Amino acid sequence: MTLAITDPDRENPSDPRSPSLARRRFAEILLGTGFLATAVAFVYPVLRYLIPPKASDLGSDSVLAGRVGELKPNSGKIFRFGSRPGLLVRTASGEYRAMSAICTHLSCTVQYRQDLHEVWCACHNGLYDLNGRNISGPPPRPLETFEVQVRGEDIYVRRLK
Ligand code: FES
């Protein structure tokens, strides 16, 4: 016959009030939470890539680029065309021209040069005329040009079809 001697101060793992069981539960919750956070950190970017957010301006063919009187003759401004920059130019004779502001060489943002009356890319000294044609420097292709419509006081720019 064996005699079991129990120590009342000794921890009993099956007793829900036992400190070791509480520590184990705490460790399990901590590990579970960490695993869940790690899984979310991996899955969320993948889901955002596969299901991009809806943007109201994506795919838009026409945007408000400026207001009449905003540009003096022989000046230009950058405007937002969807997610990309566009360049609105008012020529010295007062005509409006619009084109993509993304250089066709290495995608720097171009700007209007008042002194040259041309569109200039500062990255590698690329030059375009006011019709978007690449005229000097490394740009291999013309800039995409847009149609300009003045409606009342607003200047709209539209993609050419
Ligand atoms: S990026 Fe414009 S000239 Fe190189």
Backbone and ligand atoms as CSV (ligand in chain L), in Angstrom:
chain,resi,resn,atom,element,x,y,z
A,1,MET,N,N,0.847,-1.180,0.000
A,1,MET,CA,C,0.000,0.000,0.000
A,1,MET,C,C,0.882,1.227,0.000
A,2,THR,N,N,0.527,2.128,-0.917
A,2,THR,CA,C,1.323,3.366,-0.971
A,2,THR,C,C,0.520,4.479,-0.327
A,3,LEU,N,N,1.257,5.305,0.213
A,3,LEU,CA,C,0.630,6.430,0.900
A,3,LEU,C,C,1.009,7.713,0.171
A,4,ALA,N,N,0.011,8.400,-0.354
A,4,ALA,CA,C,0.282,9.666,-1.064
A,4,ALA,C,C,0.271,10.810,-0.081
A,5,ILE,N,N,1.343,11.482,-0.114
A,5,ILE,CA,C,1.432,12.644,0.764
A,5,ILE,C,C,1.303,13.884,-0.120
A,6,THR,N,N,0.323,14.664,0.140
A,6,THR,CA,C,0.129,15.879,-0.671
A,6,THR,C,C,0.520,17.102,0.137
A,7,ASP,N,N,1.236,17.950,-0.573
A,7,ASP,CA,C,1.659,19.212,0.040
A,7,ASP,C,C,0.660,20.285,-0.378
A,8,PRO,N,N,-0.052,20.877,0.569
A,8,PRO,CA,C,-1.060,21.869,0.200
A,8,PRO,C,C,-0.470,23.098,-0.492
A,9,ASP,N,N,0.841,23.392,-0.312
A,9,ASP,CA,C,1.454,24.572,-0.949
A,9,ASP,C,C,1.952,24.280,-2.360
A,10,ARG,N,N,2.041,22.995,-2.691
A,10,ARG,CA,C,2.558,22.615,-4.010
A,10,ARG,C,C,1.511,22.930,-5.092
A,11,GLU,N,N,1.965,23.364,-6.289
A,11,GLU,CA,C,1.043,23.731,-7.365
A,11,GLU,C,C,0.428,22.505,-7.989
A,12,ASN,N,N,-0.836,22.556,-8.218
A,12,ASN,CA,C,-1.562,21.476,-8.867
A,12,ASN,C,C,-1.988,21.985,-10.245
A,13,PRO,N,N,-1.389,21.474,-11.329
A,13,PRO,CA,C,-1.690,22.004,-12.667
A,13,PRO,C,C,-3.141,21.832,-13.097
A,14,SER,N,N,-3.841,20.895,-12.534
A,14,SER,CA,C,-5.238,20.703,-12.936
A,14,SER,C,C,-6.182,21.623,-12.165
A,15,ASP,N,N,-5.705,22.251,-11.156
A,15,ASP,CA,C,-6.531,23.185,-10.392
A,15,ASP,C,C,-6.602,24.519,-11.134
A,16,PRO,N,N,-7.799,24.949,-11.539
A,16,PRO,CA,C,-7.903,26.184,-12.298
A,16,PRO,C,C,-7.404,27.414,-11.532
A,17,ARG,N,N,-7.298,27.289,-10.245
A,17,ARG,CA,C,-6.806,28.429,-9.462
A,17,ARG,C,C,-5.294,28.381,-9.314
A,18,SER,N,N,-4.677,27.363,-9.885
A,18,SER,CA,C,-3.241,27.192,-9.745
A,18,SER,C,C,-2.490,28.300,-10.483
A,19,PRO,N,N,-1.427,28.859,-9.882
A,19,PRO,CA,C,-0.646,29.908,-10.565
A,19,PRO,C,C,0.024,29.420,-11.841
A,20,SER,N,N,0.444,28.156,-11.910
A,20,SER,CA,C,1.106,27.672,-13.136
A,20,SER,C,C,0.116,27.584,-14.291
A,21,LEU,N,N,-1.131,27.226,-13.987
A,21,LEU,CA,C,-2.150,27.179,-15.037
A,21,LEU,C,C,-2.463,28.590,-15.551
A,22,ALA,N,N,-2.493,29.535,-14.658
A,22,ALA,CA,C,-2.723,30.927,-15.072
A,22,ALA,C,C,-1.580,31.424,-15.949
A,23,ARG,N,N,-0.341,31.078,-15.588
A,23,ARG,CA,C,0.811,31.484,-16.405
A,23,ARG,C,C,0.753,30.833,-17.777
A,24,ARG,N,N,0.365,29.543,-17.802
A,24,ARG,CA,C,0.275,28.836,-19.081
A,24,ARG,C,C,-0.796,29.475,-19.971
A,25,ARG,N,N,-1.934,29.780,-19.384
A,25,ARG,CA,C,-3.013,30.430,-20.164
A,25,ARG,C,C,-2.540,31.792,-20.686
A,26,PHE,N,N,-1.854,32.523,-19.838
A,26,PHE,CA,C,-1.358,33.838,-20.266
A,26,PHE,C,C,-0.380,33.676,-21.437
A,27,ALA,N,N,0.514,32.686,-21.335
A,27,ALA,CA,C,1.485,32.444,-22.415
A,27,ALA,C,C,0.764,32.014,-23.697
A,28,GLU,N,N,-0.271,31.195,-23.566
A,28,GLU,CA,C,-1.026,30.762,-24.756
A,28,GLU,C,C,-1.737,31.951,-25.422
A,29,ILE,N,N,-2.329,32.789,-24.611
A,29,ILE,CA,C,-3.022,33.975,-25.165
A,29,ILE,C,C,-2.007,34.891,-25.850
A,30,LEU,N,N,-0.858,35.072,-25.198
A,30,LEU,CA,C,0.186,35.930,-25.772
A,30,LEU,C,C,0.676,35.372,-27.107
A,31,LEU,N,N,0.929,34.066,-27.145
A,31,LEU,CA,C,1.392,33.439,-28.391
A,31,LEU,C,C,0.316,33.492,-29.470
A,32,GLY,N,N,-0.924,33.225,-29.068
A,32,GLY,CA,C,-2.038,33.265,-30.033
A,32,GLY,C,C,-2.205,34.659,-30.613
A,33,THR,N,N,-2.110,35.664,-29.773
A,33,THR,CA,C,-2.244,37.046,-30.235
A,33,THR,C,C,-1.096,37.406,-31.180
A,34,GLY,N,N,0.106,36.972,-30.811
A,34,GLY,CA,C,1.273,37.243,-31.669
A,34,GLY,C,C,1.133,36.557,-33.016
A,35,PHE,N,N,0.657,35.327,-33.007
A,35,PHE,CA,C,0.461,34.603,-34.270
A,35,PHE,C,C,-0.586,35.304,-35.132
A,36,LEU,N,N,-1.674,35.725,-34.495
A,36,LEU,CA,C,-2.743,36.413,-35.220
A,36,LEU,C,C,-2.232,37.732,-35.823
A,37,ALA,N,N,-1.475,38.480,-35.042
A,37,ALA,CA,C,-0.937,39.761,-35.534
A,37,ALA,C,C,0.009,39.531,-36.707
A,38,THR,N,N,0.832,38.482,-36.614
A,38,THR,CA,C,1.752,38.171,-37.710
A,38,THR,C,C,0.989,37.779,-38.968
A,39,ALA,N,N,-0.043,36.964,-38.799
A,39,ALA,CA,C,-0.851,36.544,-39.957
A,39,ALA,C,C,-1.511,37.749,-40.616
A,40,VAL,N,N,-2.058,38.662,-39.819
A,40,VAL,CA,C,-2.697,39.867,-40.378
A,40,VAL,C,C,-1.663,40.725,-41.104
A,41,ALA,N,N,-0.458,40.834,-40.514
A,41,ALA,CA,C,0.592,41.644,-41.138
A,41,ALA,C,C,1.008,41.086,-42.501
A,42,PHE,N,N,0.908,39.779,-42.691
A,42,PHE,CA,C,1.245,39.183,-43.989
A,42,PHE,C,C,0.066,39.235,-44.966
A,43,VAL,N,N,-1.106,38.964,-44.475
A,43,VAL,CA,C,-2.273,38.839,-45.353
A,43,VAL,C,C,-2.795,40.201,-45.823
A,44,TYR,N,N,-2.791,41.204,-44.945
A,44,TYR,CA,C,-3.377,42.505,-45.281
A,44,TYR,C,C,-2.739,43.142,-46.528
A,45,PRO,N,N,-1.397,43.238,-46.613
A,45,PRO,CA,C,-0.822,43.838,-47.830
A,45,PRO,C,C,-1.150,43.051,-49.101
A,46,VAL,N,N,-1.231,41.727,-48.970
A,46,VAL,CA,C,-1.564,40.902,-50.143
A,46,VAL,C,C,-2.987,41.217,-50.598
A,47,LEU,N,N,-3.902,41.326,-49.631
A,47,LEU,CA,C,-5.290,41.656,-49.980
A,47,LEU,C,C,-5.389,43.053,-50.582
A,48,ARG,N,N,-4.635,44.018,-50.041
A,48,ARG,CA,C,-4.672,45.389,-50.583
A,48,ARG,C,C,-4.121,45.419,-52.007
A,49,TYR,N,N,-3.171,44.533,-52.285
A,49,TYR,CA,C,-2.628,44.450,-53.642
A,49,TYR,C,C,-3.644,43.826,-54.591
A,50,LEU,N,N,-4.277,42.757,-54.141
A,50,LEU,CA,C,-5.226,42.052,-54.996
A,50,LEU,C,C,-6.527,42.829,-55.175
A,51,ILE,N,N,-6.954,43.547,-54.146
A,51,ILE,CA,C,-8.188,44.339,-54.207
A,51,ILE,C,C,-7.822,45.789,-53.923
A,52,PRO,N,N,-7.403,46.560,-54.938
A,52,PRO,CA,C,-6.988,47.939,-54.691
A,52,PRO,C,C,-8.163,48.794,-54.240
A,53,PRO,N,N,-7.884,49.861,-53.489
A,53,PRO,CA,C,-8.959,50.733,-53.035
A,53,PRO,C,C,-9.591,51.467,-54.205
A,54,LYS,N,N,-10.867,51.751,-54.068
A,54,LYS,CA,C,-11.550,52.496,-55.116
A,54,LYS,C,C,-11.116,53.944,-55.040
A,55,ALA,N,N,-10.737,54.493,-56.164
A,55,ALA,CA,C,-10.353,55.905,-56.204
A,55,ALA,C,C,-11.234,56.575,-57.239
A,56,SER,N,N,-11.812,57.677,-56.854
A,56,SER,CA,C,-12.777,58.314,-57.738
A,56,SER,C,C,-12.116,58.882,-58.989
A,57,ASP,N,N,-10.810,59.191,-58.894
A,57,ASP,CA,C,-10.199,59.850,-60.037
A,57,ASP,C,C,-9.509,58.880,-60.982
A,58,LEU,N,N,-9.449,57.601,-60.651
A,58,LEU,CA,C,-8.797,56.657,-61.546
A,58,LEU,C,C,-9.679,56.435,-62.760
A,59,GLY,N,N,-9.069,56.499,-63.912
A,59,GLY,CA,C,-9.821,56.242,-65.114
A,59,GLY,C,C,-10.581,57.457,-65.609
A,60,SER,N,N,-10.478,58.553,-64.897
A,60,SER,CA,C,-11.189,59.746,-65.316
A,60,SER,C,C,-10.534,60.302,-66.574
A,61,ASP,N,N,-11.358,60.727,-67.532
A,61,ASP,CA,C,-10.818,61.255,-68.775
A,61,ASP,C,C,-10.758,62.764,-68.778
A,62,SER,N,N,-11.343,63.407,-67.795
A,62,SER,CA,C,-11.399,64.856,-67.783
A,62,SER,C,C,-11.229,65.360,-66.355
A,63,VAL,N,N,-10.357,66.336,-66.180
A,63,VAL,CA,C,-10.159,66.908,-64.842
A,63,VAL,C,C,-10.143,68.429,-64.937
A,64,LEU,N,N,-10.463,69.054,-63.837
A,64,LEU,CA,C,-10.356,70.502,-63.723
A,64,LEU,C,C,-8.888,70.821,-63.453
A,65,ALA,N,N,-8.247,71.480,-64.398
A,65,ALA,CA,C,-6.809,71.725,-64.276
A,65,ALA,C,C,-6.499,73.109,-63.730
A,66,GLY,N,N,-7.448,74.014,-63.830
A,66,GLY,CA,C,-7.182,75.364,-63.335
A,66,GLY,C,C,-8.338,76.278,-63.661
A,67,ARG,N,N,-8.150,77.560,-63.359
A,67,ARG,CA,C,-9.191,78.547,-63.626
A,67,ARG,C,C,-8.618,79.639,-64.520
A,68,VAL,N,N,-9.512,80.184,-65.313
A,68,VAL,CA,C,-9.090,81.262,-66.209
A,68,VAL,C,C,-8.552,82.415,-65.339
A,69,GLY,N,N,-7.444,82.984,-65.755
A,69,GLY,CA,C,-6.849,84.071,-64.979
A,69,GLY,C,C,-5.817,83.598,-63.985
A,70,GLU,N,N,-5.781,82.282,-63.760
A,70,GLU,CA,C,-4.805,81.734,-62.820
A,70,GLU,C,C,-3.397,81.753,-63.418
A,71,LEU,N,N,-3.333,81.534,-64.735
A,71,LEU,CA,C,-2.034,81.496,-65.404
A,71,LEU,C,C,-1.836,82.747,-66.246
A,72,LYS,N,N,-0.709,83.394,-66.040
A,72,LYS,CA,C,-0.363,84.528,-66.903
A,72,LYS,C,C,0.177,83.955,-68.216
A,73,PRO,N,N,0.144,84.744,-69.297
A,73,PRO,CA,C,0.779,84.253,-70.521
A,73,PRO,C,C,2.248,83.904,-70.245
A,74,ASN,N,N,2.737,82.892,-70.951
A,74,ASN,CA,C,4.104,82.397,-70.791
A,74,ASN,C,C,4.346,81.837,-69.379
A,75,SER,N,N,3.443,80.976,-68.946
A,75,SER,CA,C,3.636,80.324,-67.647
A,75,SER,C,C,3.001,78.931,-67.687
A,76,GLY,N,N,3.282,78.170,-66.694
A,76,GLY,CA,C,2.737,76.822,-66.634
A,76,GLY,C,C,2.493,76.402,-65.201
A,77,LYS,N,N,1.689,75.377,-65.046
A,77,LYS,CA,C,1.448,74.829,-63.712
A,77,LYS,C,C,1.249,73.324,-63.809
A,78,ILE,N,N,1.597,72.677,-62.733
A,78,ILE,CA,C,1.381,71.236,-62.625
A,78,ILE,C,C,-0.010,71.014,-62.027
A,79,PHE,N,N,-0.756,70.101,-62.592
A,79,PHE,CA,C,-2.047,69.730,-62.026
A,79,PHE,C,C,-2.100,68.214,-61.903
A,80,ARG,N,N,-3.079,67.751,-61.188
A,80,ARG,CA,C,-3.209,66.312,-60.959
A,80,ARG,C,C,-4.169,65.725,-61.982
A,81,PHE,N,N,-3.690,64.764,-62.725
A,81,PHE,CA,C,-4.548,64.077,-63.692
A,81,PHE,C,C,-4.620,62.623,-63.251
A,82,GLY,N,N,-5.678,62.282,-62.526
A,82,GLY,CA,C,-5.753,60.952,-61.916
A,82,GLY,C,C,-4.664,60.847,-60.872
A,83,SER,N,N,-3.856,59.828,-60.984
A,83,SER,CA,C,-2.784,59.649,-60.013
A,83,SER,C,C,-1.463,60.204,-60.523
A,84,ARG,N,N,-1.491,60.886,-61.669
A,84,ARG,CA,C,-0.241,61.348,-62.274
A,84,ARG,C,C,-0.259,62.857,-62.464
A,85,PRO,N,N,0.908,63.467,-62.596
A,85,PRO,CA,C,0.925,64.909,-62.812
A,85,PRO,C,C,0.760,65.265,-64.287
A,86,GLY,N,N,0.071,66.369,-64.511
A,86,GLY,CA,C,-0.052,66.923,-65.848
A,86,GLY,C,C,0.510,68.335,-65.840
A,87,LEU,N,N,0.801,68.849,-67.013
A,87,LEU,CA,C,1.349,70.202,-67.114
A,87,LEU,C,C,0.411,71.024,-67.976
A,88,LEU,N,N,-0.084,72.111,-67.416
A,88,LEU,CA,C,-0.920,73.056,-68.150
A,88,LEU,C,C,-0.059,74.275,-68.435
A,89,VAL,N,N,0.009,74.640,-69.712
A,89,VAL,CA,C,0.845,75.773,-70.122
A,89,VAL,C,C,-0.033,76.815,-70.784
A,90,ARG,N,N,0.210,78.058,-70.459
A,90,ARG,CA,C,-0.402,79.155,-71.218
A,90,ARG,C,C,0.741,79.782,-72.003
A,91,THR,N,N,0.637,79.720,-73.303
A,91,THR,CA,C,1.726,80.197,-74.155
A,91,THR,C,C,1.809,81.728,-74.094
A,92,ALA,N,N,2.864,82.250,-74.667
A,92,ALA,CA,C,3.046,83.711,-74.675
A,92,ALA,C,C,1.905,84.388,-75.425
A,93,SER,N,N,1.316,83.672,-76.414
A,93,SER,CA,C,0.198,84.270,-77.157
A,93,SER,C,C,-1.155,84.037,-76.473
A,94,GLY,N,N,-1.157,83.349,-75.333
A,94,GLY,CA,C,-2.386,83.187,-74.552
A,94,GLY,C,C,-3.111,81.869,-74.752
A,95,GLU,N,N,-2.601,80.998,-75.628
A,95,GLU,CA,C,-3.240,79.677,-75.832
A,95,GLU,C,C,-2.927,78.752,-74.660
A,96,TYR,N,N,-3.831,77.827,-74.439
A,96,TYR,CA,C,-3.569,76.803,-73.413
A,96,TYR,C,C,-3.121,75.508,-74.080
A,97,ARG,N,N,-2.148,74.861,-73.467
A,97,ARG,CA,C,-1.690,73.531,-73.895
A,97,ARG,C,C,-1.599,72.664,-72.655
A,98,ALA,N,N,-1.874,71.400,-72.847
A,98,ALA,CA,C,-1.767,70.482,-71.702
A,98,ALA,C,C,-1.120,69.188,-72.154
A,99,MET,N,N,-0.319,68.644,-71.279
A,99,MET,CA,C,0.391,67.395,-71.584
A,99,MET,C,C,0.746,66.680,-70.292
A,100,SER,N,N,1.151,65.454,-70.441
A,100,SER,CA,C,1.632,64.710,-69.276
A,100,SER,C,C,2.895,65.393,-68.768
A,101,ALA,N,N,3.064,65.417,-67.464
A,101,ALA,CA,C,4.264,66.022,-66.886
A,101,ALA,C,C,5.310,64.968,-66.537
A,102,ILE,N,N,5.128,63.774,-67.082
A,102,ILE,CA,C,6.086,62.699,-66.785
A,102,ILE,C,C,7.026,62.521,-67.965
A,103,CYS,N,N,8.281,62.791,-67.727
A,103,CYS,CA,C,9.289,62.690,-68.788
A,103,CYS,C,C,9.336,61.261,-69.321
A,104,THR,N,N,9.467,61.155,-70.639
A,104,THR,CA,C,9.485,59.819,-71.251
A,104,THR,C,C,10.855,59.144,-71.144
A,105,HIS,N,N,11.822,59.849,-70.589
A,105,HIS,CA,C,13.129,59.220,-70.410
A,105,HIS,C,C,13.108,58.347,-69.152
A,106,LEU,N,N,13.175,58.956,-67.977
A,106,LEU,CA,C,13.178,58.176,-66.741
A,106,LEU,C,C,12.123,58.663,-65.755
A,107,SER,N,N,11.063,59.245,-66.295
A,107,SER,CA,C,9.865,59.573,-65.507
A,107,SER,C,C,10.020,60.686,-64.481
A,108,CYS,N,N,10.959,61.582,-64.672
A,108,CYS,CA,C,11.001,62.767,-63.811
A,108,CYS,C,C,9.830,63.678,-64.186
A,109,THR,N,N,9.508,64.620,-63.319
A,109,THR,CA,C,8.433,65.564,-63.609
A,109,THR,C,C,9.014,66.753,-64.376
A,110,VAL,N,N,8.393,67.029,-65.512
A,110,VAL,CA,C,8.874,68.135,-66.348
A,110,VAL,C,C,8.254,69.447,-65.875
A,111,GLN,N,N,8.751,70.553,-66.392
A,111,GLN,CA,C,8.230,71.878,-66.029
A,111,GLN,C,C,8.324,72.816,-67.227
A,112,TYR,N,N,7.516,73.871,-67.167
A,112,TYR,CA,C,7.565,74.859,-68.240
A,112,TYR,C,C,8.688,75.845,-67.942
A,113,ARG,N,N,9.529,76.114,-68.941
A,113,ARG,CA,C,10.608,77.085,-68.779
A,113,ARG,C,C,10.220,78.364,-69.503
A,114,GLN,N,N,9.967,79.415,-68.744
A,114,GLN,CA,C,9.554,80.699,-69.326
A,114,GLN,C,C,10.641,81.288,-70.214
A,115,ASP,N,N,11.901,81.087,-69.833
A,115,ASP,CA,C,12.997,81.679,-70.608
A,115,ASP,C,C,13.182,80.975,-71.947
A,116,LEU,N,N,12.892,79.700,-72.012
A,116,LEU,CA,C,13.070,78.936,-73.255
A,116,LEU,C,C,11.773,78.819,-74.070
A,117,HIS,N,N,10.647,79.059,-73.424
A,117,HIS,CA,C,9.315,78.826,-74.024
A,117,HIS,C,C,9.169,77.362,-74.426
A,118,GLU,N,N,9.735,76.488,-73.634
A,118,GLU,CA,C,9.693,75.045,-73.884
A,118,GLU,C,C,9.434,74.312,-72.577
A,119,VAL,N,N,9.213,73.019,-72.712
A,119,VAL,CA,C,9.027,72.166,-71.534
A,119,VAL,C,C,10.355,71.463,-71.281
A,120,TRP,N,N,10.782,71.521,-70.040
A,120,TRP,CA,C,12.132,71.094,-69.704
A,120,TRP,C,C,12.115,70.034,-68.607
A,121,CYS,N,N,12.988,69.069,-68.748
A,121,CYS,CA,C,13.158,68.074,-67.699
A,121,CYS,C,C,14.518,68.314,-67.051
A,122,ALA,N,N,14.482,68.595,-65.777
A,122,ALA,CA,C,15.708,68.957,-65.058
A,122,ALA,C,C,16.626,67.760,-64.811
A,123,CYS,N,N,16.090,66.568,-64.887
A,123,CYS,CA,C,16.910,65.406,-64.515
A,123,CYS,C,C,18.111,65.218,-65.441
A,124,HIS,N,N,17.867,65.256,-66.764
A,124,HIS,CA,C,18.972,65.056,-67.708
A,124,HIS,C,C,18.906,66.065,-68.838
A,125,ASN,N,N,18.319,67.217,-68.539
A,125,ASN,CA,C,18.255,68.317,-69.500
A,125,ASN,C,C,17.496,67.946,-70.781
A,126,GLY,N,N,16.422,67.219,-70.607
A,126,GLY,CA,C,15.572,66.888,-71.753
A,126,GLY,C,C,14.689,68.079,-72.100
A,127,LEU,N,N,14.357,68.221,-73.375
A,127,LEU,CA,C,13.565,69.379,-73.798
A,127,LEU,C,C,12.446,68.923,-74.737
A,128,TYR,N,N,11.268,69.498,-74.530
A,128,TYR,CA,C,10.094,69.216,-75.362
A,128,TYR,C,C,9.548,70.551,-75.849
A,129,ASP,N,N,8.916,70.542,-77.032
A,129,ASP,CA,C,8.254,71.770,-77.468
A,129,ASP,C,C,6.855,71.835,-76.868
A,130,LEU,N,N,6.114,72.873,-77.220
A,130,LEU,CA,C,4.801,73.061,-76.590
A,130,LEU,C,C,3.736,72.129,-77.160
A,131,ASN,N,N,4.109,71.304,-78.123
A,131,ASN,CA,C,3.227,70.240,-78.585
A,131,ASN,C,C,3.620,68.899,-77.970
A,132,GLY,N,N,4.556,68.939,-77.035
A,132,GLY,CA,C,4.982,67.733,-76.346
A,132,GLY,C,C,6.044,66.936,-77.082
A,133,ARG,N,N,6.500,67.434,-78.245
A,133,ARG,CA,C,7.510,66.677,-79.010
A,133,ARG,C,C,8.874,66.777,-78.339
A,134,ASN,N,N,9.557,65.666,-78.245
A,134,ASN,CA,C,10.911,65.665,-77.693
A,134,ASN,C,C,11.854,66.270,-78.719
A,135,ILE,N,N,12.526,67.350,-78.336
A,135,ILE,CA,C,13.362,68.057,-79.309
A,135,ILE,C,C,14.843,68.023,-78.982
A,136,SER,N,N,15.200,67.755,-77.750
A,136,SER,CA,C,16.618,67.559,-77.465
A,136,SER,C,C,16.798,66.840,-76.143
A,137,GLY,N,N,17.988,66.297,-75.971
A,137,GLY,CA,C,18.281,65.535,-74.756
A,137,GLY,C,C,17.856,64.084,-74.897
A,138,PRO,N,N,17.884,63.355,-73.807
A,138,PRO,CA,C,17.648,61.904,-73.879
A,138,PRO,C,C,16.201,61.432,-74.037
A,139,PRO,N,N,15.156,62.255,-73.835
A,139,PRO,CA,C,13.802,61.678,-73.946
A,139,PRO,C,C,13.570,60.988,-75.291
A,140,PRO,N,N,13.132,59.734,-75.270
A,140,PRO,CA,C,12.989,58.978,-76.517
A,140,PRO,C,C,11.656,59.196,-77.247
A,141,ARG,N,N,10.664,59.682,-76.536
A,141,ARG,CA,C,9.326,59.825,-77.133
A,141,ARG,C,C,8.710,61.156,-76.717
A,142,PRO,N,N,7.679,61.582,-77.458
A,142,PRO,CA,C,6.964,62.799,-77.057
A,142,PRO,C,C,6.165,62.571,-75.771
A,143,LEU,N,N,5.780,63.660,-75.146
A,143,LEU,CA,C,4.878,63.590,-73.994
A,143,LEU,C,C,3.462,63.347,-74.501
A,144,GLU,N,N,2.668,62.672,-73.717
A,144,GLU,CA,C,1.252,62.512,-74.075
A,144,GLU,C,C,0.591,63.886,-73.977
A,145,THR,N,N,-0.121,64.263,-75.004
A,145,THR,CA,C,-0.778,65.576,-74.983
A,145,THR,C,C,-2.269,65.401,-74.708
A,146,PHE,N,N,-2.855,66.454,-74.143
A,146,PHE,CA,C,-4.260,66.421,-73.756
A,146,PHE,C,C,-5.002,67.568,-74.433
A,147,GLU,N,N,-6.305,67.394,-74.498
A,147,GLU,CA,C,-7.164,68.445,-75.043
A,147,GLU,C,C,-7.539,69.410,-73.919
A,148,VAL,N,N,-7.526,70.697,-74.222
A,148,VAL,CA,C,-7.894,71.709,-73.228
A,148,VAL,C,C,-9.238,72.304,-73.613
A,149,GLN,N,N,-10.144,72.376,-72.655
A,149,GLN,CA,C,-11.460,72.986,-72.881
A,149,GLN,C,C,-11.679,74.047,-71.814
A,150,VAL,N,N,-11.983,75.261,-72.263
A,150,VAL,CA,C,-12.309,76.331,-71.318
A,150,VAL,C,C,-13.822,76.421,-71.253
A,151,ARG,N,N,-14.355,76.158,-70.064
A,151,ARG,CA,C,-15.813,76.211,-69.858
A,151,ARG,C,C,-16.081,77.266,-68.792
A,152,GLY,N,N,-16.530,78.412,-69.238
A,152,GLY,CA,C,-16.750,79.513,-68.296
A,152,GLY,C,C,-15.428,79.935,-67.699
A,153,GLU,N,N,-15.326,79.843,-66.411
A,153,GLU,CA,C,-14.087,80.232,-65.716
A,153,GLU,C,C,-13.167,79.039,-65.464
A,154,ASP,N,N,-13.617,77.863,-65.854
A,154,ASP,CA,C,-12.850,76.650,-65.553
A,154,ASP,C,C,-12.088,76.136,-66.773
A,155,ILE,N,N,-10.917,75.605,-66.517
A,155,ILE,CA,C,-10.121,75.004,-67.593
A,155,ILE,C,C,-10.082,73.493,-67.338
A,156,TYR,N,N,-10.680,72.770,-68.265
A,156,TYR,CA,C,-10.703,71.308,-68.148
A,156,TYR,C,C,-9.691,70.723,-69.123
A,157,VAL,N,N,-9.103,69.629,-68.710
A,157,VAL,CA,C,-8.159,68.909,-69.567
A,157,VAL,C,C,-8.695,67.502,-69.747
A,158,ARG,N,N,-8.652,67.061,-71.001
A,158,ARG,CA,C,-9.222,65.754,-71.345
A,158,ARG,C,C,-8.223,64.941,-72.140
A,159,ARG,N,N,-8.260,63.655,-71.927
A,159,ARG,CA,C,-7.429,62.764,-72.740
A,159,ARG,C,C,-7.931,62.790,-74.163
A,160,LEU,N,N,-7.010,62.726,-75.118
A,160,LEU,CA,C,-7.388,62.634,-76.512
A,160,LEU,C,C,-7.808,61.198,-76.777
A,161,LYS,N,N,-8.861,61.029,-77.558
A,161,LYS,CA,C,-9.346,59.663,-77.819
A,161,LYS,C,C,-8.564,59.053,-78.964
L,1,FES,S1,S,14.252,61.818,-66.902
L,1,FES,FE1,FE,13.821,63.489,-68.149
L,1,FES,S2,S,15.578,63.711,-69.340
L,1,FES,FE2,FE,16.019,62.004,-68.113
